[in-house]
């Protein structure tokens, strides 16, 4: 459908300007967040690498180390270590165990250990695994956790500086405005536009709608079923002339896209 009215041109101009500015702000925010994320990773991945190097001598084949920023306003970082955690029923493993360390809100060190499974220590393989576990836990117990965890993390405010302007926080429904403008162009003409079925329609399928007049929050319309127009195109004019008009809420009239318009 050709867009000709000045109102449509104005809507398109406002839409394009809004989307351009919104995309520029979004791009800046994404770039700032990425810099913040990379600065955060530089700290957490550095700490993770230190722990991996400490554990290298034990040759655990099922080791997971996670390092994250401290949560709930706790300073520094938090550490979660999982050993033999993927297969709790491995007969060669003595124990599936976890070791967590973090700082409390006052900077105090909080450490917790737990085990998913009970101890298995009857085979040489299990005994060897248990010995490795004991050595690893001794190593962790001897670590200066206060120093290890108390690392300076990047401040959000130092990286995320671009705020969304008030006029960009809520995008107007330009698409609905354009649809309304399209329909207004048809008011009083003998042009009918194909629309989706709507609650107050006289038919149960898609219909061609002619807008007879603008009645404030409602359209005064005539409608002809799509199937009738397709099967009897030469009868559309007669059907239009014979049909009665009625009012519907403007919000109910939703054209099928791409627009299909006939003139009767």
Residue pairs with C-beta under 8 A, 6 or more apart in sequence:
1 182
1 258
1 259
1 261
3 9
3 12
3 178
3 182
4 185
5 181
5 184
5 185
7 181
7 184
8 178
8 181
8 182
8 185
11 174
11 177
11 178
11 181
12 174
12 178
14 172
14 174
15 172
15 174
15 178
18 168
18 171
18 172
18 174
21 165
21 168
22 168
22 171
25 162
25 164
25 165
25 168
28 162
29 160
29 162
29 164
32 159
32 160
32 161
32 162
33 159
33 160
35 159
36 154
36 156
36 159
36 160
39 154
39 159
40 69
40 153
40 154
43 69
43 77
43 151
43 152
43 153
43 154
44 67
44 68
44 69
44 77
45 67
47 67
47 77
47 79
47 148
47 151
48 65
48 66
48 67
50 148
51 65
51 67
51 79
51 81
52 65
54 139
54 143
55 63
55 65
55 136
58 132
58 135
58 136
59 132
60 83
60 84
60 132
60 136
62 83
62 84
62 85
62 86
62 87
62 90
62 93
63 81
63 82
63 83
64 80
64 81
64 82
64 83
64 85
65 79
65 80
65 81
65 82
66 79
66 80
66 81
66 82
67 77
67 78
67 79
67 80
68 77
68 78
68 80
69 77
69 78
69 153
70 76
70 77
70 78
70 102
70 103
70 149
70 153
71 78
71 102
72 105
73 105
74 102
74 103
74 104
74 105
75 103
75 107
75 150
75 153
76 102
76 103
76 149
76 150
76 151
76 153
77 102
77 149
77 151
77 153
78 100
78 101
78 102
78 103
78 149
79 99
79 100
79 101
79 102
79 148
79 149
80 98
80 99
80 100
81 98
81 99
81 100
81 140
82 98
83 95
83 96
83 97
83 98
83 99
83 133
83 136
84 90
84 93
84 95
84 96
84 97
84 129
85 96
85 98
85 116
87 93
88 96
88 116
88 117
89 117
91 120
91 123
91 125
91 126
92 123
92 125
92 126
92 129
93 120
93 125
93 126
93 129
94 119
94 120
94 121
94 126
94 127
94 129
94 130
94 133
95 115
95 117
95 119
95 120
95 129
95 130
95 133
96 115
96 116
96 117
97 113
97 114
97 115
97 116
97 133
97 137
98 112
98 113
98 114
98 115
98 116
99 111
99 112
99 113
99 137
99 140
100 111
100 112
100 113
101 109
101 110
101 111
101 112
101 140
101 145
101 148
101 149
102 109
102 110
102 149
103 109
103 110
103 146
103 149
103 150
104 110
107 146
107 150
109 145
109 146
109 149
111 145
113 137
119 130
120 126
121 127
121 130
179 254
179 255
180 250
182 193
182 255
182 259
183 193
183 211
183 219
183 250
183 253
183 255
184 214
186 193
186 210
186 211
186 261
187 211
187 212
187 213
187 214
187 219
188 211
188 212
188 213
189 210
189 211
189 263
190 210
190 240
190 263
190 264
191 210
191 261
191 262
191 263
191 264
192 208
192 209
192 210
192 222
192 224
192 229
192 236
192 240
192 261
192 262
192 263
192 264
193 208
193 209
193 255
193 259
193 260
193 261
194 206
194 207
194 208
194 209
194 226
194 255
194 256
194 259
194 260
194 261
195 206
195 207
195 208
195 209
195 253
195 254
195 255
195 256
196 206
196 254
196 255
196 256
197 203
197 204
197 205
197 206
197 207
198 248
198 252
198 253
198 254
199 252
200 246
200 248
200 249
200 252
201 207
201 223
201 248
202 223
202 246
203 223
203 225
205 225
205 226
205 227
206 225
206 226
206 256
207 223
207 224
207 225
207 226
208 223
208 224
208 225
208 226
208 229
208 236
208 262
209 219
209 221
209 222
209 223
209 253
210 221
210 222
210 223
210 240
210 264
211 219
211 220
211 221
211 253
212 219
212 220
212 221
212 222
212 245
213 219
213 220
214 220
215 247
217 249
217 250
218 247
218 248
218 249
218 250
219 247
219 248
219 250
219 253
220 245
220 246
220 247
221 245
221 246
221 247
221 248
221 253
222 240
222 243
222 244
222 245
223 243
224 236
224 239
224 240
224 243
228 235
228 236
228 239
229 236
229 239
229 262
232 239
236 262
236 264
237 264
239 264
240 264
